[in-house]
Amino acid sequence: MTRDEYERRKQRIEEQLRAGVELMESVYRAQIRALDLVWMVQAEEDAEVPPAPPAPAPVPPADRPRRRSAPEVDEDVHEAFSRLPETFTRRDVCEALGYEPDRGALYRSLQLLTRSGALRVETPGGGQRATIYRKTGA
């Protein structure tokens, strides 16, 4: 699957979510109107109909941060490299960057640093365990 295909599918899922939420809200409003109608029919003449609930405010779409390209992530990692501890994980890199980059771009950047000798893998990750990297001083 290409990145563009992934983004298109993700956008389609988000659109389906919004459509589903709107549908559920319209069903809710219809049920309330039906309940009000039953109340009016069965209530005594002096009974008051409870006020209709206000329509819920639409949920604004989440602002997504700008997606950085792999070269931008690589440049940011090189800038943040001096701020990283002697041994660190991916989470430490994200904290030093101040944002969470694309996983593939970050992995590529760390692999380049490992191949160049600036890093080595201290403890390989697996499952729920994060890979631990160590600076080599090279």
For each residue, the residues with C-beta under 8 A, 3 or more apart:
1: 5 6
2: 5 6
3: 6 7
4: 7 8
5: 1 2 8 9
6: 1 2 3 9 10
7: 3 4 10 11
8: 4 5 11 12
9: 5 6 12 13
10: 6 7 13 14
11: 7 8 14 15
12: 8 9 15 16
13: 9 10 16 17
14: 10 11 17 18 61
15: 11 12 18 19
16: 12 13 19 20
17: 13 14 20 21
18: 14 15 21 22 59 61
19: 15 16 22 23
20: 16 17 23 24
21: 17 18 24 25 59
22: 18 19 25 26
23: 19 20 26 27
24: 20 21 27 28
25: 21 22 28 29 55 56
26: 22 23 29 30
27: 23 24 30 31
28: 24 25 31 32
29: 25 26 32 33 55
30: 26 27 33 34
31: 27 28 34 35
32: 28 29 35 36 52 53
33: 29 30 36 37 52
34: 30 31 37 38
35: 31 32 38 39
36: 32 33 39 40 49 50 52
37: 33 34 40 41
38: 34 35 41 42
39: 35 36 42 43 47 49 50
40: 36 37 43 49
41: 37 38
42: 38 39
43: 39 40 47 49
44: 47
45:
46:
47: 39 43 44
48:
49: 36 39 40 43
50: 36 39
51:
52: 32 33 36
53: 32
54:
55: 25 29
56: 25
57:
58:
59: 18 21
60:
61: 14 18
62:
63:
64: 67
65: 99
66:
67: 64 102
68: 72 73 76 99 101 102 105
69: 72 73 105
70: 73 74 102 104 105 108 109
71: 74 75
72: 68 69 75 76
73: 68 69 70 76 77 101 102 105 106 108 109
74: 70 71 77 78 105 108 109 112
75: 71 72 78 79
76: 68 72 73 79 80 97 101
77: 73 74 80 81 93 97 106 109 110 113
78: 74 75 81 109
79: 75 76
80: 76 77 83 84 93 96 97
81: 77 78 84 113 118 135
82:
83: 80 96
84: 80 81 88 92 93 96 135
85: 88 92
86: 134 135
87: 122 132 133 134 135
88: 84 85 92 93 132 133
89: 92 93 125 130 131 132 133
90: 93 94 106 110 130 131
91: 94 95 130
92: 84 85 88 89 95 96
93: 77 80 84 88 89 90 96 97 106 110
94: 90 91 97 99 100 101 106
95: 91 92 98
96: 80 83 84 92 93
97: 76 77 80 93 94 100 101
98: 95
99: 65 68 94
100: 94 97
101: 68 73 76 94 97 105 106
102: 67 68 70 73 105 106
103: 106 107
104: 70 107 108
105: 68 69 70 73 74 101 102 108 109
106: 73 77 90 93 94 101 102 103 109 110
107: 103 104 110 111
108: 70 73 74 104 105 111 112
109: 70 73 74 77 78 105 106 112 113
110: 77 90 93 106 107 113 114 119 133
111: 107 108 114 115
112: 74 108 109 115 116
113: 77 81 109 110 116 118 119
114: 110 111 117 118 119 120 121 133
115: 111 112
116: 112 113 138
117: 114 120 136 138
118: 81 113 114 135 136 138
119: 110 113 114 133 134 135 136
120: 114 117 133 134 136
121: 114 124 131 132 133 134
122: 87 132 133 134
123: 129 131 132
124: 121 131
125: 89 129 130 131 132
126: 129
127:
128:
129: 123 125 126
130: 89 90 91 125
131: 89 90 121 123 124 125
132: 87 88 89 121 122 123 125
133: 87 88 89 110 114 119 120 121 122
134: 86 87 119 120 121 122
135: 81 84 86 87 118 119
136: 117 118 119 120
137:
138: 116 117 118
